[in-house]
Amino acid sequence: MSVDAVLFDLDGTLVDSAPDLVGVLNRLLAEERRPPIPYAIARNAVSDGAAGLIRLGFGHDLSADRFEALRQRFLELYAKGVCVNSRLFISLDDIIASTSNNAWGVVTNKPHAFTEPLLARLGLAGACRCVVGGDRLPQRKPHPAPLLLAAEELGVEAERCAYVGDAPRDIEAGRAAGMVTIAAAYGYIRPTEDVEAWGADHVVRRPSELRSVLRALSTGAE
């Protein structure tokens, strides 16, 4: 069976947003008179969202009130610079342009309030046929509900969709939804993680490899 639509995770898969998110973390750390986190370390925590970055910078023993105050300040800072240095991963813009009938979308745990401005600044808001942010449904990935909603909005059966993501929860959600799963090993992945162990149908090590995988899937060659 061929794949007729492609869905992407956002941070670390479709967009390299780490420069802005790590920058926000280090501004927050500076406000709290703490040393910055090296970019190479913080980059790999970006897929864990604001919560993961805060725990990286401030530790895991924060009180609930302290954690929430830091999270709110992080989001406030990020809202002011959601797309300063964020960019599409190399060649993904060409891949998107070649999708059949422009049938592609985004499914992310990132809140809608940050997802839409980021896509707009990157010039994708009009081209993306569906966007399911982390707060559109009560469920979030790894639950399959957001992916199933995206397939419904695209008008494509779930089993004829491919989902591309850079975290185990992405592959888990895609498999649960009955979609073809593609692990983006170029994303925000710690060196100790074994991407092959996630159980994805395909693993791509570079963004440019997606083109051939998607082309084969679209023709039913794989």
C-alpha positions as CSV (number, residue, x, y, z in Angstrom):
1,M,0.0,0.0,0.0
2,S,1.4,3.4,-0.9
3,V,1.6,6.4,1.4
4,D,-0.5,9.4,0.3
5,A,0.3,11.9,3.1
6,V,3.2,12.8,5.4
7,L,3.0,14.1,8.9
8,F,5.9,15.6,10.7
9,D,6.8,16.2,14.3
10,L,8.0,19.8,14.6
11,D,11.0,20.5,16.8
12,G,14.0,18.3,15.8
13,T,12.2,16.9,12.8
14,L,10.8,19.6,10.6
15,V,12.4,22.6,12.2
16,D,15.8,23.1,13.9
17,S,14.4,25.3,16.7
18,A,17.2,24.4,19.2
19,P,19.0,27.7,18.8
20,D,16.0,29.7,20.0
21,L,14.9,27.2,22.8
22,V,18.4,26.8,24.2
23,G,18.9,30.6,24.0
24,V,15.7,31.0,26.1
25,L,17.0,28.5,28.6
26,N,20.3,30.3,29.0
27,R,18.6,33.7,29.3
28,L,16.5,32.2,32.1
29,L,19.6,30.8,33.8
30,A,21.3,34.2,33.5
31,E,18.3,35.8,35.2
32,E,18.6,33.3,38.0
33,R,22.4,33.9,38.2
34,R,23.2,30.4,37.1
35,P,25.8,29.3,34.5
36,P,24.7,28.6,31.0
37,I,24.2,25.1,29.6
38,P,26.5,24.3,26.7
39,Y,24.6,24.2,23.4
40,A,25.7,20.7,22.5
41,I,24.2,19.3,25.7
42,A,21.0,21.4,25.8
43,R,20.2,20.7,22.2
44,N,19.5,17.1,22.9
45,A,16.9,18.0,25.5
46,V,14.8,20.2,23.2
47,S,12.4,17.4,22.3
48,D,11.5,17.2,26.0
49,G,10.0,20.7,25.7
50,A,10.2,23.5,28.2
51,A,9.8,21.1,31.2
52,G,12.8,19.0,30.1
53,L,15.0,22.1,29.5
54,I,14.1,23.5,32.9
55,R,15.0,20.3,34.6
56,L,18.2,20.2,32.7
57,G,19.1,23.7,33.8
58,F,17.7,23.7,37.3
59,G,17.6,20.1,38.4
60,H,14.9,17.6,39.2
61,D,14.4,18.5,42.9
62,L,12.4,21.7,42.3
63,S,9.2,22.3,44.2
64,A,6.0,22.3,42.2
65,D,5.6,26.0,42.7
66,R,9.2,26.8,41.8
67,F,9.0,24.6,38.7
68,E,5.8,26.3,37.5
69,A,7.2,29.8,38.0
70,L,10.3,28.9,35.9
71,R,8.2,27.3,33.3
72,Q,5.9,30.3,32.9
73,R,8.9,32.6,32.7
74,F,10.5,30.3,30.1
75,L,7.3,30.5,28.0
76,E,7.1,34.2,28.4
77,L,10.7,34.6,27.1
78,Y,10.1,32.2,24.2
79,A,6.9,33.9,23.1
80,K,9.0,37.0,22.4
81,G,11.5,35.1,20.1
82,V,9.8,32.0,18.8
83,C,11.6,32.2,15.5
84,V,14.8,34.2,15.6
85,N,17.4,31.6,14.6
86,S,15.1,28.6,14.0
87,R,15.3,27.2,10.5
88,L,13.9,24.3,8.4
89,F,16.2,21.4,8.3
90,I,18.2,21.3,5.0
91,S,16.2,19.9,2.0
92,L,12.9,19.4,3.9
93,D,11.4,22.4,2.1
94,D,12.0,20.6,-1.2
95,I,10.5,17.4,0.2
96,I,7.4,19.3,1.3
97,A,7.0,20.9,-2.1
98,S,7.1,17.5,-3.7
99,T,4.5,15.8,-1.5
100,S,1.5,14.4,-3.4
101,N,-1.4,16.9,-3.6
102,N,0.4,19.0,-0.9
103,A,-0.9,16.3,1.6
104,W,1.3,17.0,4.6
105,G,0.9,18.3,8.1
106,V,2.4,18.8,11.5
107,V,1.6,16.9,14.7
108,T,3.5,18.2,17.7
109,N,3.3,18.4,21.5
110,K,4.3,22.0,21.2
111,P,1.4,24.3,22.3
112,H,-0.6,26.0,19.5
113,A,0.4,29.4,20.7
114,F,4.0,28.7,19.7
115,T,3.5,26.3,16.8
116,E,1.4,28.7,14.6
117,P,3.8,31.7,14.9
118,L,6.8,29.5,14.2
119,L,5.3,28.0,11.1
120,A,4.2,31.5,9.9
121,R,7.7,32.9,10.3
122,L,9.1,30.0,8.3
123,G,6.5,30.6,5.6
124,L,4.8,27.3,6.1
125,A,1.5,28.4,7.6
126,G,-0.3,28.6,4.2
127,A,1.3,25.5,2.8
128,C,0.7,23.1,5.8
129,R,-2.7,21.5,5.4
130,C,-3.2,20.5,9.0
131,V,-1.6,21.4,12.3
132,V,-2.3,19.5,15.5
133,G,-0.6,21.2,18.5
134,G,-0.2,19.7,21.9
135,D,-3.2,21.4,23.4
136,R,-5.8,20.7,20.7
137,L,-6.8,17.4,22.3
138,P,-6.8,16.1,25.9
139,Q,-4.3,13.4,24.6
140,R,-0.7,14.1,23.6
141,K,1.8,11.9,21.9
142,P,2.6,9.0,22.5
143,H,-1.2,8.7,22.4
144,P,-2.2,8.1,18.7
145,A,-5.2,10.5,18.9
146,P,-3.4,13.6,17.6
147,L,-2.1,11.7,14.6
148,L,-5.5,10.2,13.9
149,L,-7.0,13.7,14.0
150,A,-4.4,14.9,11.5
151,A,-5.2,12.1,9.1
152,E,-8.9,12.9,9.4
153,E,-8.3,16.5,8.6
154,L,-6.1,15.6,5.6
155,G,-8.8,13.2,4.4
156,V,-6.4,10.3,4.2
157,E,-6.7,7.0,5.9
158,A,-4.2,6.6,8.8
159,E,-2.6,3.5,7.2
160,R,-1.8,5.6,4.1
161,C,0.1,8.2,6.2
162,A,3.7,8.3,7.2
163,Y,4.8,10.0,10.5
164,V,8.3,11.4,10.9
165,G,9.6,12.1,14.4
166,D,12.8,12.3,16.4
167,A,11.7,10.8,19.7
168,P,10.5,7.3,20.9
169,R,7.0,8.8,21.7
170,D,6.7,9.8,18.0
171,I,7.3,6.3,16.8
172,E,5.0,4.8,19.5
173,A,2.2,7.2,18.5
174,G,2.7,6.5,14.8
175,R,2.6,2.7,15.3
176,A,-0.4,2.9,17.5
177,A,-2.2,5.0,14.8
178,G,-1.3,2.4,12.1
179,M,0.9,4.7,10.2
180,V,4.3,4.1,8.5
181,T,6.9,5.4,11.0
182,I,10.2,7.2,10.1
183,A,12.7,8.0,12.8
184,A,14.6,11.2,12.2
185,A,18.0,10.3,13.6
186,Y,19.3,13.7,12.8
187,G,17.1,15.3,15.4
188,Y,17.5,16.0,19.1
189,I,18.7,12.7,20.2
190,R,21.2,11.9,23.0
191,P,24.4,10.0,22.0
192,T,23.4,7.2,24.3
193,E,20.0,6.6,22.6
194,D,19.7,3.7,20.2
195,V,17.3,4.9,17.4
196,E,17.2,1.5,15.8
197,A,15.6,0.1,19.1
198,W,12.6,2.4,18.7
199,G,11.0,0.0,16.2
200,A,10.5,2.5,13.4
201,D,9.8,1.2,9.9
202,H,12.6,3.4,8.5
203,V,15.5,5.4,10.0
204,V,17.0,8.4,8.3
205,R,20.3,9.7,9.4
206,R,20.2,13.0,7.4
207,P,17.3,15.1,6.3
208,S,18.2,14.6,2.6
209,E,17.6,10.8,3.0
210,L,13.9,11.5,3.6
211,R,13.3,12.3,-0.1
212,S,14.2,8.8,-1.3
213,V,12.3,7.1,1.5
214,L,9.1,9.1,0.9
215,R,9.4,8.7,-2.8
216,A,9.5,4.9,-2.4
217,L,6.6,4.9,0.0
218,S,4.5,7.1,-2.3
219,T,4.9,4.5,-5.1
220,G,4.3,1.5,-2.9
221,A,7.9,0.3,-3.5
222,E,8.4,-0.4,0.2
